[in-house]
Amino acid sequence: MARRRNRRKNLPPETATATIESLAHDGRGVAHVDDKAVFIAGALPGEDVVFEYSKKKKDFAEGRVTEVLKASDDRVEPGCQHYSICGGCSFQHLDPEKQILAKQGILLDQFKSIAKLEDVELWPALTGPFWGYRHRARLGVKDVVKKGRVLVGFREKASPFLAEIEKCEVLHPSVGQRLMDLSSLIGNLSIKDKIPQIEVSICDSRTALVFRILESLSEEDIAVLKRFEVSADVDIYTQSKGPDTIVPLSGEKAPLSYQLPNNVSLFFGPSDFVQVNVDINRSMINRALETLALNENDNVLDLFCGLGNFTLPMARVAGHVTGVEGSDELIIRAKQNADKNGLDNVDFYTANLMEAVAEEPWTKKKYNKVLIDPPRLGAKEILPYLPKWGAEQVLYVSCNPSTLARDSAILVNELGYTLKKAGVMDMFPHTSHVESIALFEK
């Protein structure tokens, strides 16, 4: 049996040709071959391509482009030399402006197919820098003896292995242009094979690197890291186990922070969740402020509030804002952020918003405006409370158009809201990830 498995593995991949008809919601091209839908990575609508199969199922198949026979006018040369192997991006072959249109199309398609909502009015897309935009990342690290160096970066496309790359064009240059420096740095450590990842967090003025270590550093290792910390002008932290074991390599570090609209400074730790794209985040907050048009008469509820990314800028202009989040640690940080910004018209509560919350004290109040910024799973469990709160406006920020569409159907068909407007925000250029925002009103 083992010999037969090995022979199959050594066979060349099966290839076929196809004409691409459309884009799937994950950005892959859709074609039909032998009456079966095939989802093909790297293909664009209107193209004729040769592809190799990566998976075959009864009702569909998957594959990836190996040759473009007839290219779309929207196809461009990728801006990164490693695009063909690195799995960090999936859309660099598509013109950036067309990426926006594709994401708008995915959003509208989800509204239509899942929520049965058509003719949705769109906001202009929120866009920012296409390169060097990424301020948060988790980089894999692997000492590969056969390659003679430590690999630092993202995984290969459709593979568990790290890609052999020298730089990353979407990461902020303080890290993206230094992957080889990080490779050399770790290669000089005694525990180079015991460092599985580096967590990157970049604020307005500092770059923080959290090295996950599975064994203790030697004194010489610490000296090597300290020299790099000074020469590269970065803050290095180590993490031996969970997030509570993150400590600075040397001395106290200045807190990480970035500026938000309405003169708010958001302070965060090197492993805290903050938005990847700082420019889009600021534009997103401004859109929320402009849309909700808050004043001293508004009592606002911010669900899935995190560190107060929306809560605090809204509190500058609203009568009162209540933030709710599932993590005790994030709520502690959010309260500290409110204090540091001199805001006393905001309350924070910890609650699991994926479960029943009817007995929570904050649910007993009235809120005329509600902002919801849930994880990919969406917010269907909390939506039935909106009429009870008297919410006249609901602004929904989404990182998953499918669950946004599902929740939109609940808001419109079950709770009596009207979808007034929606739009995409290009939080992750060169990927098929669709971040969006939608306004619902009674």
RAPE-V342501 format. One record per pair of residues at least 6 apart in sequence whose C-alpha atoms are under 7 Angstrom apart, sorted by the first residue. I is the first residue (numbers start at 0). GAP is how many residues later the second one is. Records with the same first field share a line. If there is no record, write none. Layout:
I: GAP ; GAP
This chain:
12: 39 ; 40
13: 38 ; 39
14: 35 ; 36 ; 37 ; 38
15: 34 ; 35 ; 36
16: 32 ; 33 ; 34
17: 13 ; 15 ; 30 ; 31 ; 32
18: 12 ; 27 ; 28 ; 29 ; 30
19: 9 ; 10 ; 11 ; 23 ; 24 ; 25 ; 26 ; 27 ; 28
20: 9 ; 10 ; 24 ; 25
21: 7 ; 8 ; 23
22: 6 ; 7 ; 21 ; 22
23: 6
24: 81
25: 406
26: 405
27: 11 ; 12 ; 13 ; 14 ; 15
28: 10 ; 11 ; 12 ; 14 ; 15 ; 16
29: 7 ; 8 ; 9 ; 10
30: 6 ; 7 ; 8
31: 6
35: 23 ; 24
36: 23 ; 24
37: 22 ; 23 ; 24
38: 22 ; 23 ; 24
39: 22 ; 23 ; 24 ; 25
40: 22 ; 23 ; 24
41: 22 ; 23
42: 22
43: 28
45: 26
46: 23 ; 24 ; 25
47: 20 ; 21 ; 22 ; 23
48: 16 ; 18 ; 19 ; 20 ; 21
49: 15 ; 16 ; 17 ; 18
50: 12 ; 13 ; 14 ; 15 ; 16
51: 11 ; 12 ; 13 ; 14
52: 9 ; 10 ; 11
53: 8 ; 9
54: 6 ; 7 ; 8
55: 6
73: 20 ; 21 ; 24
74: 18 ; 19 ; 20
75: 17 ; 18 ; 19
76: 16
77: 14 ; 15
78: 13
79: 89
81: 83
82: 6
84: 71 ; 72 ; 78
85: 68 ; 69 ; 70 ; 71 ; 77
86: 67 ; 68 ; 69 ; 70
87: 66
88: 341 ; 342
89: 340 ; 341 ; 342
90: 339 ; 340 ; 341
91: 338
102: 321 ; 331
103: 320
106: 294
109: 291 ; 292 ; 295
110: 6 ; 294
111: 6
113: 291 ; 292
114: 290 ; 291 ; 293 ; 294
119: 301
120: 299 ; 300 ; 301
121: 299 ; 300 ; 301
122: 298 ; 299 ; 300
123: 299
124: 298 ; 299 ; 300
125: 154 ; 157 ; 298 ; 299 ; 300
126: 153 ; 298 ; 299
127: 151 ; 152
129: 299
130: 38 ; 39
131: 37 ; 38 ; 39 ; 40 ; 41
132: 37 ; 38 ; 39 ; 144
133: 36 ; 37 ; 38 ; 142 ; 143
134: 36 ; 37 ; 66 ; 67 ; 141 ; 142
135: 64 ; 65 ; 66 ; 140
136: 62 ; 63 ; 64
137: 59 ; 60 ; 61 ; 62
138: 13 ; 14 ; 15 ; 58 ; 59 ; 60
139: 12 ; 13 ; 14 ; 22 ; 56 ; 57 ; 58
140: 9 ; 10 ; 11 ; 12 ; 54 ; 55 ; 56
141: 8 ; 9 ; 10 ; 51 ; 54
142: 6 ; 7 ; 8 ; 49 ; 50
143: 6 ; 7
148: 34 ; 38
149: 33 ; 36 ; 37
150: 11 ; 13 ; 32
151: 27 ; 31
152: 9 ; 10 ; 12
153: 8 ; 9
154: 6 ; 7 ; 8
155: 6 ; 7
165: 13 ; 14
166: 9 ; 10 ; 11 ; 12
167: 8 ; 9
168: 7
185: 6
188: 32
189: 31
190: 24 ; 26
193: 19 ; 20 ; 21
194: 16 ; 17 ; 18 ; 19
195: 16
196: 14 ; 15
197: 11 ; 12 ; 13 ; 14
198: 10 ; 11 ; 12
199: 8 ; 9 ; 10
200: 6 ; 7 ; 8 ; 69
201: 6
202: 53 ; 54 ; 55
203: 53 ; 54
205: 28 ; 50
206: 27 ; 28
207: 26 ; 27 ; 28 ; 62
208: 26 ; 27 ; 28
209: 26 ; 27 ; 28 ; 29
210: 26 ; 27 ; 28
211: 26 ; 27 ; 28
212: 25 ; 26 ; 27
213: 26
228: 6 ; 7
235: 12 ; 13
236: 9 ; 10 ; 11 ; 12
237: 8 ; 9 ; 10 ; 11
238: 6 ; 7 ; 8
254: 12
255: 11 ; 12 ; 13
256: 8 ; 9 ; 10 ; 11
257: 7 ; 8 ; 9
258: 6 ; 7
259: 6 ; 22
260: 21 ; 25 ; 52
261: 51 ; 54
263: 48 ; 49 ; 77
264: 76
265: 71
266: 70
274: 6
276: 150
279: 147
284: 25
288: 25
293: 23 ; 24
294: 22 ; 23 ; 24
295: 21 ; 22 ; 23
296: 21 ; 22
297: 20 ; 21 ; 22 ; 70
298: 19 ; 20 ; 21 ; 22 ; 68 ; 69 ; 70
299: 20 ; 21 ; 22 ; 67 ; 68 ; 69 ; 70
300: 20 ; 21 ; 22 ; 66 ; 68 ; 69 ; 70
301: 9 ; 20 ; 21 ; 22 ; 68 ; 69 ; 70
302: 20 ; 21 ; 22 ; 68 ; 69 ; 70
303: 20 ; 21 ; 68 ; 69 ; 70
304: 6 ; 18 ; 19 ; 20
305: 19 ; 24 ; 25
306: 23 ; 24 ; 26 ; 27
307: 26
310: 10 ; 12
311: 26
314: 6 ; 30 ; 31
318: 26
319: 25 ; 26
320: 24 ; 25 ; 26
321: 24 ; 25 ; 26
322: 24 ; 25 ; 26
323: 24 ; 25 ; 26 ; 27
324: 6 ; 24 ; 25 ; 26
325: 24 ; 25 ; 26 ; 27
326: 23
327: 22
330: 17 ; 18 ; 19
334: 13
352: 29
353: 27
354: 26
364: 24
365: 23 ; 24
366: 22 ; 23 ; 24
367: 22 ; 23 ; 24 ; 25
368: 22 ; 23 ; 24 ; 25
369: 21 ; 23 ; 24 ; 25
370: 23 ; 24 ; 25
371: 23 ; 24 ; 25
372: 23 ; 24 ; 25
373: 24
374: 24
375: 23 ; 24
376: 26
377: 25 ; 26
378: 28
379: 27
391: 49 ; 50
392: 47 ; 48 ; 49
393: 45 ; 46 ; 47
394: 43 ; 44 ; 45
395: 41 ; 42 ; 43
396: 39 ; 40 ; 41
397: 6 ; 37 ; 38 ; 39
398: 35 ; 36 ; 37
399: 34 ; 35
400: 33
410: 6
411: 6
415: 26
416: 23 ; 24 ; 25
417: 22 ; 23 ; 24
418: 20 ; 21 ; 22
419: 19 ; 20 ; 21
420: 17 ; 18
421: 15 ; 16 ; 17
422: 13 ; 14 ; 15
423: 10 ; 11 ; 12 ; 13
424: 10 ; 11
425: 9
426: 8
